[in-house]
Structure formats: C-alpha cells, structure tokens
Amino acid sequence: MLLDIIHSREVVAMFVVRVFLGFLFFFQGFDSVFKIKVKGVLHAIKEPLLQKGVPNSLITLGAYYTSYTNLICGFLLIIGFAKYYALYFIGLGILMTAVAFSIIKPMWDMQYVFPRLVLMIFFLIAPTHWDVISVDYAWSIIKLIKSIINQ
C-alpha cells in the first residue's frame, strides 16, 4: 500500500515535470517560429555575435535550430513521445544558447535557462518507470501485447 502511494507520487511528479517542461519549450518555440519569427530572433542576437567574430552562417543555423527544436521537441515532451530524443535535441539547444549568450556577455542572466536545465536533468536521471503517463509507455504496452499474441 505504501509503495503504491510512493510510486503514484513519482508518476505524478514525472508527468508534471515533463508536461511543464514541454509547455515551456513549446511556447518558446511557438513564439520564435510564429510570432516574432526566426528573423526576429536573428535580429536580436546577430549583431553582437557578429561583432565577436561568430560566422553569420553559424548564427543563422543556431537560431533556426533552437527555434524549431523548441517547438517540435516541446510538443513531443507534452505528449510523451520520443521524449529522451527530444530532451537530447533540446539539451544541445540549451548548450548552443549558453555559448551564444556567454560570447555576447560572459555574466548573462540565467533566470530563464537554469530552471529548464534543472528540470531537464531531473527528467533525464529519474528512473524511466516513473514516466508511465505518456505515449511512449502506451506504445511499449501495445508492442508487448503484440509480441505475446504473435508467440
């Protein structure tokens, strides 16, 4: 009985963290792709990075990568599909963002990046059996049932 309560708390915690993180990245990507557009993102970061010697092609690639990755992978986290791949792509985007901001201003304000990084690390190190409210988990049950039927 006590183990069921503990496990249900872990399941709820994982669900909340995954969906919350997914919403954070999805809406950031949504803004970057549909509201301010990638050109707006480029406008905000291009000049200071060019002044520091970063190639224009690298700046453009980074802006497109982070914008679309946040949108797509944020959605994948919300529904719980291919969530670890989504986290790996988002993690790369966070690293790219950290490098870009550090080049622009070495002591930059991490108030938006750090909480996302902490939640992402928690999700990556927590046991996978805690995250059962997801498309990935449902898909694994379907595959298990199919393999049992086919035997």
Sequence and secondary structure as in RCSB ss.txt:
>XXXX:A:sequence
MLLDIIHSREVVAMFVVRVFLGFLFFFQGFDSVFKIKVKGVLHAIKEPLLQKGVPNSLITLGAYYTSYTNLICGF
LLIIGFAKYYALYFIGLGILMTAVAFSIIKPMWDMQYVFPRLVLMIFFLIAPTHWDVISVDYAWSIIKLIKSIIN
Q
>XXXX:A:secstr
 HHHHHHHHHHHHHHHHHHHHHHHHHHHHHIIIIISHHHHHHHHHHHHHHHTT  HHHHHHHHHHHHHHHHHHHH
HHHHTSSHHHHHHHHHHHHHHHHHHHHHH TT   TTHHHHHHHHHHHHHS GGG  SSHHHHHHHHHHHHHHHT
 
